[in-house]
Amino acid sequence: MTEEITDKKPSITIDGVQISVDELSERGKAIFGRLVRVINKEINAGLDLEEHRASKLHYENLIKAIYEEDNAPAINGEGEEESSSESDKDSE
């Protein structure tokens, strides 16, 4: 099912049958308008979903970086890791 809008009146192809809005009754035109609206909403929902997934990935990467930064081993001034026993002795 595809929607085609040209210089003429809008038309849509459903199951290989092209239907022009001009060929429809008033009731058909109203339903045609709703169908076009639903198609547009479907397209926008797909775009919204892509944006949500990109935002989610961004926040996942941020929280991962923060977690790794917060849990990085402490390094003393000589470039060696400070063991927990050394820091315990310092606090006494």
C-alpha positions as CSV (number, residue, x, y, z in Angstrom):
1,M,0.0,0.0,0.0
2,T,1.5,3.3,-1.1
3,E,0.3,6.9,-1.2
4,E,0.9,9.0,-4.2
5,I,0.2,12.7,-4.3
6,T,0.8,14.5,-7.6
7,D,-0.5,17.7,-9.2
8,K,-3.8,15.9,-9.5
9,K,-6.0,14.7,-6.7
10,P,-4.4,12.3,-4.2
11,S,-4.5,8.6,-4.9
12,I,-3.5,5.5,-3.1
13,T,-2.6,2.0,-4.2
14,I,-4.0,-0.8,-2.1
15,D,-3.3,-4.4,-3.1
16,G,-2.3,-3.3,-6.6
17,V,-5.4,-1.2,-7.1
18,Q,-4.9,2.5,-7.6
19,I,-7.7,4.5,-6.1
20,S,-8.1,8.3,-6.7
21,V,-9.9,10.3,-4.1
22,D,-12.0,11.7,-7.0
23,E,-13.4,8.3,-7.6
24,L,-14.8,8.0,-4.1
25,S,-18.2,9.0,-2.6
26,E,-18.3,11.5,0.3
27,R,-18.1,8.7,2.8
28,G,-15.1,7.2,0.8
29,K,-13.4,10.6,0.8
30,A,-13.7,10.9,4.6
31,I,-12.3,7.4,5.1
32,F,-9.5,8.2,2.6
33,G,-8.6,11.2,4.6
34,R,-8.4,9.1,7.8
35,L,-6.3,6.5,6.0
36,V,-3.9,9.2,4.9
37,R,-3.8,10.6,8.4
38,V,-3.0,7.1,9.9
39,I,-0.3,6.5,7.3
40,N,1.3,9.8,8.3
41,K,1.1,9.0,12.0
42,E,2.7,5.6,11.3
43,I,5.6,7.3,9.5
44,N,6.0,9.8,12.3
45,A,5.8,7.0,14.9
46,G,8.7,5.3,13.1
47,L,10.7,8.5,13.2
48,D,9.9,9.0,16.9
49,L,11.0,5.4,17.6
50,E,14.3,6.0,15.9
51,E,14.8,9.2,18.0
52,H,13.9,7.4,21.2
53,R,16.4,4.6,20.4
54,A,19.1,7.1,19.7
55,S,18.4,8.9,22.9
56,K,18.4,5.7,24.9
57,L,21.7,4.7,23.4
58,H,23.1,8.1,24.2
59,Y,22.0,7.9,27.9
60,E,23.2,4.3,28.2
61,N,26.7,5.4,27.0
62,L,26.7,8.4,29.4
63,I,25.7,6.2,32.4
64,K,28.3,3.6,31.4
65,A,31.0,6.3,31.2
66,I,30.0,7.7,34.6
67,Y,29.9,4.3,36.2
68,E,33.4,3.4,34.8
69,E,34.7,6.8,36.0
70,D,33.2,6.4,39.4
71,N,34.6,2.8,39.7
72,A,38.0,3.4,38.3
73,P,40.9,2.2,40.6
74,A,42.5,5.0,42.6
75,I,46.1,5.9,41.4
76,N,48.6,7.4,43.8
77,G,51.2,10.0,42.8
78,E,53.7,7.5,41.6
79,G,51.5,5.9,39.0
80,E,50.8,2.8,41.0
81,E,47.4,1.6,42.2
82,E,46.8,2.3,45.9
83,S,45.9,-0.9,47.7
84,S,43.1,-0.9,50.2
85,S,45.5,-2.0,53.0
86,E,47.8,1.0,52.3
87,S,44.8,3.4,52.5
88,D,43.7,1.7,55.7
89,K,47.1,2.3,57.3
90,D,47.0,6.0,56.2
91,S,43.7,6.5,57.9
92,E,45.0,5.2,61.3
